[in-house]
Amino acid sequence: MRERDFYDPFKNMPLKLMMLVEVRPTALKNYGEMSEDERIRADDAARSAKDRAEKERIIDMIERGEVF
């Protein structure tokens, strides 16, 4: 199969936008309440994530209120 057949639009999507697209209001609320340093660490972790599943795990952590 060609590479474009495996295209994942979430691969390069910023973390906050991914939460908006997936309609994750609790994660968005918690993300907004995080300190700037925590948000930077979460965003860095999302940028270095290998795939969509790893980014979703980060969002799940934020949704549960786990500190980054």
C-alpha positions, 0 to 999 in steps of 0.5 A, a space after each residue: 500500500 502507498 504511504 498516503 493510505 496510512 495517513 493519520 491526520 492526528 500525527 502532527 496535530 497539536 495536543 489542544 486541537 486533538 482534544 477539541 476534535 475528539 470532544 474531550 471537554 474534561 481533558 480540555 478543562 484540566 489542560 487549561 488549569 495546568 500551569 504553563 510548565 505542565 502544559 509545555 511538558 505535556 505538549 512536548 510529550 505529545 510532539 515526541 509521541 510515536 503515534 495517535 495511541 500514545 497521544 491519546 494516552 497523554 490526553 487520558 492522563 490529563 483527563 484523569 488529572 494526573 500531573 505532568 
